[in-house]
Amino acid sequence: MIETVSNGTAVALFAFDMPARAGLWFFLTTLPVCFWVMLSDLRAMRIPNKAVLTLFGIYLLVGVWVLPLPLFGMQLLNLIVVLLIGFVLNAGGVFGAGDAKFAAAAAPFVLLGDVRFVIILLAVNLLAAFVTHRIAGRTPLRRLAPGWESWERKKDFPMGLSLGSSLSIYLGLAAIYGS
């Protein structure tokens, strides 16, 4: 984000390690998958494996084109680390299996220097999505989407809503404020 100070000089309040060009291409190509994941999780409390594989395929196809090759390869380590963490969280009942797989497939898109921002973004987004979902489920808005499984499950929350939107927000901001 850029802010102009009193002397007219522009100062960057934050910048992303993600190159803007890569952020733009990743944003444009992953946005439909993120919507698919969000809607699927809201409707059926499931994230389809096809969506996870599609997201990973996008990273492989687009990433090799928009990222320097060494960085492209290093980002794949993020997938392994997040997948292992996801398995542990899933075994502990904290995270659904689809959530863990989607988070792992999304991990290569997040550059190491941007991880703190993405964690904060995810935390804020998770809280906002949870509150919004719970409120909407108790109002007439619920009638706009009758039959959604997420309305019926009182103990569970469709994490795909937060995971998909957080990835899209990050990539959109990186497209604008990337290096």
N, C-alpha and C positions, 0 to 999 in steps of 0.2 A: 504494500500500500504506500502511496506517495502523499506526503503532506508538504504544503508550502509554508515556510516560516516567515516571520515578519519582514526579513530583508529580501524576500522573493525567491530564495533558494529552495529548491526541492530536496526533501530529505526522505529517504526510504525508511518507513516504520518497520517493515518486514519485507523480506524477499525469500524466495524459495530456491532451493538447490536445483529443483527440476527445471530443465531448460524450457522456456516458454513454448517453443515449437513442439517439443515432446508433450507438454501438458495439453496443448490444443488438440493434437492428434489423438492422444489417449482419451481426452474428454469426449471428443466427437464419436469415437468408436466404441467407448464403453457405456455411454449414456443409455442407449437402448437396453443393454444387458442389466444395468443397474435398475432401470424401471421394471424390467421383467422380474428381477429378484424381489424388489419391494412389493410389487403387486402379488406375486406368487406367495410370498410369505404372509401377506395380509389375508389373502383368500384361503389358503390351505395350510398355513403354518409349515410350509416346505420350501426349500430352495432347491430347484431342480439341478441334478448333476450336469445336465446339458448347459445350463447357465454358467456353472462353475467352469466347465471345460471351454466354453465359448470365451469367457473372460481370460482364461489362461492362454488360449489360442490367439486372442487379440494382442496380449503382451508379446508373445513370440513373433507374430507377424509384423506388428507395428513397431515394437521396441527395438528390433534389430535394425530398423530403418531410421528411427529418430534418436536413438541413444548411441553414444560411443560404445563400441563393441566390448571393451573391458567392463564398463559400467553395466551394460546389458547383462553380461554373464554374472557379475557380482550380485545383481538384484535378485537373481534366482535363489540365492541363499536365504533371502527374506522369506520366500515361500516355504522353505524347509523349516526354518525357525518358527514361523507362525503356525504351520501345520502341527508341529510337535506341541506347541503351547495349546493349540486348539484341541488336540487329542486329550491332553491332561484336563483341560476345562470341561470337555464333553464327558469324560469319565467321571468327573466330580459333579456332574449335573448342572453346571453353571451355563453351559453353552450347548446349543444343538449341534448335531453333526453337520448339517447343511451350513450353519453359521461358521463353523470351524473351517470347512472346505472353502467357503466363499472368502473368508478373511485371508486364508492362505493364498488363494488365487489373486486376491487384490494386493497382497503384500509386495510383489515385485514392482508395482506401480509407484510405491512410496519410497522416495530416496531417503537415505540415512539421515541427512541433514534436516529433513522435513518431518521426521518421526515425532518429535515433541509436539509440533503444531497439530499433526494428524491425531495424536492421542487426545489432546485437549479438544479438538474439533469433534472427535467421536464421543467423548464424554458429554459435552454440551448437547450434541445432537441426540444422543441416547436419552438424556433426561427430557429434552423438549419433545421428542417423538413419543416417549412413554406417557408423559402427561397428556399430550394431544390425543393419542390413541385412546387412553382411558376416558378422557372427557367426551370425545366423540362417540364412544361406545355407550354412553349413558344419555345421549341427546338424540333428537330426531335425525341428526346427521347419519346415524346408523342405518336408517332406511334407504339411504343412497347406495348402500352396498349390503343388501340383505344376504344372509347365508355365509358371510365370511367366518371362517373358523376362528380367526383371531378375536372376534367379538365374544365367542363362547368360552374361550380358555381364560380363566381368571388368574391362574398362577403363571402362565407363560406369556411371553411377549415376542412379537415378530421382529427379531433382531435384524433381519434382512432390510427392514425399513431404515434403520440407522446405518447399517454397514454400507448399503448401496448409495444412500444419499450422502454419506460422509465421503465416500470415494469420489463421487461426482463433484461435490463442492470443492474438495481438495484439487482435483484435476482442473476444474474451471478456474479456480484462483491461480493455480500454477500457470495456466495458459496466459493469464493477464500479468501476473507479477513474477513469473519465472525468470531465471537467470539468462 
